[in-house]
Amino acid sequence: YFGKYDDGGDLVEAAFLVQGLLVARQYFNRNTKDERELLDTITALWQSVEWDWYRKEPTSDFLYWHWSPNHAWHISHPLVGWNETMIVYLLAIASPTHGVPASLYHTGWAGQSELAVRYRQGWGRTTHGDHYTNGNTYFGIKLDVGVGTGGDLFFTHFSFMGFDPRGKKDRYTNYFNNNRNLALINRAYCIANPNKRLGFSENCWGLSAGINSGGGKPNPREENGTINCMASLASFPYTPQESMAALKHFYHEHGNKLWGIYGFRDGFNLTENWFEDVNMALNQAPIVVMIENYRSGLIWRLFMSNAEIKPMLAAIGFDDDN
């Protein structure tokens, strides 16, 4: 939520919805009246999203997050990577009805313009990764893409619940490998524990945005001692052994305070001696979906089987990388 001017269209949340709808379109594929009707409804919704409108201007190099019928482009928040919004560009380029040029992936999401560089520097308060690519090593782990040490772990989840990053790369990185490294850096920070937070360890890790986390950038300047359960658990495809160790730790050591009818609660802070007593749906979804992607690859397989996806990857310039 971006405040009182955020009362209209939200392209990022729409993209998350469409990502899920396209998975459902491939799953419910039986030749029955109900499933044909569902398929037609999903296709109509997918084709109705006006991705191109969110360029703000026909010649813009960026997509923008919001538009309001009351405030127009007042928020004017450009979508600049690295963060959770990669799926927006992928779907906008893939759209059969309101598509945008594939070049926007490189000028917007991975843009090198002064606006894009300023955006990253302002958000991350560092020059590391301010040109989208990073190339620095943190805790002995190289990060190809990401601002600073990579930022919140949810960046590696939301755009990748449907989009399968395995076995492919663009001109910047292989995103499966990059996401794995980002998660390992996040864990390594918790092990190093420069702020001496209670509980941080090799099995108790995961910094990301949550109800009371204040964000999860693995940086002494940012984290407040809160472990976000989703951060490590939704990273199962990237760090299966490390994520399983975290899951067992959360359940066996803190299960009486962390585990409930809807699974693990949002987070906890042993330094401040509190456990969150609610579940946040926004953080529950990646846990369920990404564990299934680790277990069977089902959601990835369904999303990638949509006919619009392969041409989009080719247009952007993704290559095989096995």
C-alpha distance (Angstrom), angle and dihedral (degrees) to the residues before:
residue distance angle dihedral
Y1 . . .
F2 3.79 . .
G3 3.81 99.3 .
K4 3.80 136.5 -98.1
Y5 3.81 93.9 -26.7
D6 3.81 91.4 58.3
D7 3.80 96.4 89.0
G8 3.79 102.5 116.4
G9 3.76 141.3 43.7
D10 3.80 120.9 -5.6
L11 3.79 111.6 -165.0
V12 3.81 95.9 -171.6
E13 3.79 96.1 54.5
A14 3.81 88.8 42.7
A15 3.81 88.8 55.5
F16 3.80 91.8 52.0
L17 3.82 88.5 51.7
V18 3.80 93.3 48.2
Q19 3.81 91.0 48.1
G20 3.80 88.0 59.2
L21 3.79 94.5 41.9
L22 3.79 91.6 54.5
V23 3.80 89.0 53.0
A24 3.81 89.9 51.4
R25 3.82 90.9 48.1
Q26 3.79 90.2 59.8
Y27 3.80 95.5 41.9
F28 3.81 98.1 50.4
N29 3.79 95.6 55.7
R30 3.79 104.7 133.8
N31 3.79 118.1 126.1
T32 3.79 95.3 -113.1
K33 3.78 129.4 123.2
D34 3.80 94.0 -112.4
E35 3.79 95.6 47.1
R36 3.82 93.6 44.2
E37 3.79 88.6 52.0
L38 3.79 91.1 48.7
L39 3.81 91.2 49.1
D40 3.81 91.4 50.5
T41 3.80 91.9 48.0
I42 3.80 93.2 50.0
T43 3.80 91.8 47.1
A44 3.81 90.5 50.5
L45 3.80 91.4 50.4
W46 3.82 92.2 46.7
Q47 3.79 92.0 49.8
S48 3.81 92.8 46.6
V49 3.80 96.8 60.9
E50 3.81 107.6 108.0
W51 3.78 99.3 -144.7
D52 3.80 91.7 159.6
W53 3.82 91.4 57.5
Y54 3.79 88.9 64.8
R55 3.79 92.3 65.5
K56 3.81 83.2 83.2
E57 3.81 88.5 -150.2
P58 3.83 127.3 34.2
T59 3.80 91.7 -118.9
S60 3.81 98.0 43.6
D61 3.79 118.0 130.6
F62 3.82 91.3 -149.1
L63 3.75 142.6 57.4
Y64 3.79 115.5 -132.3
W65 3.79 129.0 -136.6
H66 3.82 102.2 -134.4
W67 3.76 145.0 27.4
S68 3.79 124.4 179.8
P69 3.82 128.9 -164.4
N70 3.80 87.1 -144.6
H71 3.81 101.2 40.0
A72 3.81 102.7 21.3
W73 3.82 109.7 -159.4
H74 3.81 96.2 -13.4
I75 3.82 94.2 129.5
S76 3.82 91.1 45.5
H77 3.81 95.1 -178.5
P78 3.83 110.1 171.4
L79 3.79 118.8 -146.2
V80 3.80 104.2 -119.3
G81 3.82 122.8 165.5
W82 2.97 149.1 -98.3
N83 3.79 97.4 67.8
E84 3.81 140.8 73.4
T85 3.83 96.3 -58.9
M86 3.82 102.4 81.6
I87 3.81 91.2 106.4
V88 3.81 89.9 62.7
Y89 3.79 92.1 64.6
L90 3.80 92.7 42.6
L91 3.80 93.0 53.4
A92 3.80 94.4 40.2
I93 3.80 90.0 55.0
A94 3.82 91.3 44.0
S95 3.81 94.9 49.8
P96 3.82 112.0 119.2
T97 3.81 93.4 -157.2
H98 3.81 110.5 28.9
G99 3.78 101.7 22.5
V100 3.78 127.3 159.6
P101 3.82 126.9 -146.7
A102 3.80 115.4 -81.6
S103 3.80 87.0 -126.5
L104 3.83 88.7 76.3
Y105 3.80 88.8 71.9
H106 3.79 88.0 65.4
T107 3.82 99.8 34.3
G108 3.80 96.0 40.2
W109 3.79 115.0 22.9
A110 3.82 94.9 30.0
G111 3.80 94.7 20.7
Q112 3.79 123.3 159.1
S113 3.81 96.5 -164.6
E114 3.78 123.4 124.0
L115 3.81 89.9 -105.4
A116 3.81 92.0 52.7
V117 3.81 93.5 46.3
R118 3.82 92.2 48.1
Y119 3.79 90.0 48.7
R120 3.80 92.9 54.3
Q121 3.80 93.6 43.8
G122 3.79 91.2 49.1
W123 3.78 93.6 48.7
G124 3.79 98.3 40.7
R125 3.80 99.4 30.3
T126 3.78 88.8 -139.3
T127 3.77 139.2 88.0
H128 3.82 91.5 -134.5
G129 3.80 105.5 111.3
D130 3.79 94.3 -0.4
H131 3.82 89.6 134.0
Y132 3.84 90.1 51.3
T133 3.79 93.4 -105.7
N134 3.78 115.5 81.2
G135 3.81 114.5 178.6
N136 3.79 96.3 -178.3
T137 3.80 125.4 127.3
Y138 3.81 122.2 -125.2
F139 3.81 121.6 -173.1
G140 3.79 86.7 -11.0
I141 3.82 92.9 -55.1
K142 3.80 121.6 114.7
L143 3.80 118.7 -135.3
D144 3.81 115.3 -157.3
V145 3.81 96.8 -174.9
G146 3.79 131.7 20.1
V147 3.78 141.7 80.6
G148 3.79 112.3 -91.2
T149 3.79 109.3 -32.4
G150 3.79 90.3 -12.8
G151 3.78 105.5 -85.7
D152 3.78 130.4 -125.3
L153 3.78 116.4 5.7
F154 3.80 91.0 -130.5
F155 3.80 85.5 75.4
T156 3.82 85.9 73.7
H157 3.81 93.8 49.2
F158 3.81 117.1 41.7
S159 3.80 98.3 55.8
F160 3.79 91.6 39.6
M161 3.79 102.0 52.3
G162 3.80 88.6 93.8
F163 3.78 103.8 10.1
D164 3.81 108.5 79.1
P165 3.83 110.4 -143.1
R166 3.79 95.0 -172.2
G167 3.79 121.7 115.5
K168 3.77 97.9 6.3
K169 3.78 140.2 86.2
D170 3.77 138.6 -173.7
R171 3.80 123.9 -150.5
Y172 3.81 90.0 -75.3
T173 3.81 108.5 45.3
N174 3.77 151.1 -41.4
Y175 3.81 98.9 -90.2
F176 3.79 95.8 -152.4
N177 3.80 90.0 57.4
N178 3.80 91.8 41.4
N179 3.81 91.8 50.4
R180 3.79 90.5 48.9
N181 3.79 90.7 51.5
L182 3.78 91.8 47.2
A183 3.81 90.2 53.0
L184 3.80 91.8 47.1
I185 3.82 90.5 50.3
N186 3.80 89.1 50.6
R187 3.81 90.2 51.4
A188 3.81 92.7 44.4
Y189 3.79 89.5 54.5
C190 3.81 90.0 54.2
I191 3.81 90.4 49.9
A192 3.82 91.9 48.9
N193 3.82 87.9 46.4
P194 3.81 97.4 -174.0
N195 3.81 92.5 -178.5
K196 3.83 92.5 51.8
R197 3.79 94.6 -122.9
L198 3.78 115.5 -177.3
G199 3.78 113.3 -108.0
F200 3.79 100.0 13.0
S201 3.80 107.9 137.0
E202 3.80 145.1 129.4
N203 3.81 89.5 -74.2
C204 3.80 98.3 35.4
W205 3.78 106.8 60.6
G206 3.78 142.5 120.7
L207 3.78 127.5 115.8
S208 3.79 118.8 -166.0
A209 3.78 142.3 123.0
G210 3.78 115.0 -62.0
I211 3.76 141.5 148.2
N212 3.81 94.5 -73.0
S213 3.78 103.8 8.1
G214 3.77 98.6 97.7
G215 3.80 87.4 -138.1
G216 3.75 124.9 -54.6
K217 3.77 110.2 -111.3
P218 3.82 103.9 152.9
N219 3.77 93.5 -125.3
P220 3.82 129.2 114.2
R221 3.80 89.0 -125.6
E222 3.79 93.3 58.1
E223 3.81 118.4 31.4
N224 3.80 119.2 85.8
G225 3.79 99.1 -162.6
T226 3.80 96.8 -88.9
I227 3.80 119.7 138.4
N228 3.80 111.3 -151.4
C229 3.81 110.2 -152.0
M230 3.80 94.0 -151.3
A231 3.80 92.1 57.5
S232 3.79 96.0 69.4
L233 3.82 98.9 25.5
A234 3.81 96.2 52.8
S235 3.81 87.7 49.5
F236 3.82 91.1 69.2
P237 3.84 94.4 115.9
Y238 3.81 90.9 54.0
T239 3.80 101.3 36.7
P240 3.82 107.9 19.2
Q241 3.81 97.9 163.3
E242 3.79 95.0 42.6
S243 3.81 92.4 44.3
M244 3.81 92.6 48.8
A245 3.80 89.7 51.6
A246 3.81 89.5 51.8
L247 3.81 91.9 47.9
K248 3.81 92.0 52.2
H249 3.80 90.9 46.1
F250 3.80 93.3 50.5
Y251 3.81 91.6 47.8
H252 3.80 102.0 40.5
E253 3.80 99.0 36.2
H254 3.82 101.4 34.2
G255 3.79 105.4 11.9
N256 3.79 95.2 118.3
K257 3.82 88.3 62.2
L258 3.81 102.1 27.6
W259 3.80 105.9 38.9
G260 3.80 124.4 76.4
I261 3.78 144.3 146.0
Y262 3.82 91.7 -65.4
G263 3.79 95.8 44.3
F264 3.78 126.4 -106.8
R265 3.77 117.2 5.1
D266 3.77 119.2 -122.7
G267 3.78 101.5 -89.5
F268 3.77 150.6 -56.9
N269 3.77 141.7 -131.8
L270 3.80 117.1 -150.0
T271 3.81 92.5 -177.6
E272 3.81 89.5 61.0
N273 3.83 91.6 31.7
W274 3.79 100.6 -125.0
F275 3.79 138.3 123.5
E276 3.79 120.8 -158.1
D277 3.81 109.8 -113.4
V278 3.80 97.5 -157.4
N279 3.78 138.9 65.4
M280 3.79 118.0 -129.2
A281 3.81 111.2 -146.0
L282 3.79 91.3 -150.8
N283 3.80 89.0 63.1
Q284 3.81 96.9 37.3
A285 3.81 94.6 61.1
P286 3.83 96.6 61.4
I287 3.81 91.1 49.4
V288 3.81 93.1 55.8
V289 3.80 96.8 39.4
M290 3.79 97.8 43.4
I291 3.80 93.8 46.6
E292 3.81 87.7 53.4
N293 3.80 90.1 48.6
Y294 3.79 88.5 53.1
R295 3.81 92.2 45.4
S296 3.80 100.1 45.2
G297 3.80 110.9 -11.1
L298 3.81 87.4 -125.3
I299 3.81 100.3 141.0
W300 3.79 92.4 42.9
R301 3.80 91.1 49.0
L302 3.80 93.7 49.8
F303 3.79 95.5 47.5
M304 3.79 94.5 46.0
S305 3.83 91.2 50.0
N306 3.81 91.7 68.3
A307 3.80 108.8 113.0
E308 3.80 93.2 -127.7
I309 3.81 96.2 59.4
K310 3.80 104.1 69.1
P311 3.85 95.2 52.6
M312 3.80 89.2 48.3
L313 3.80 91.8 54.8
A314 3.79 91.1 49.0
A315 3.81 92.0 48.8
I316 3.81 91.8 52.6
G317 3.79 92.0 46.3
F318 3.79 104.3 -110.1
D319 3.81 113.2 164.9
D320 3.79 132.2 -165.2
D321 3.80 113.1 -90.2
N322 3.77 112.0 176.7
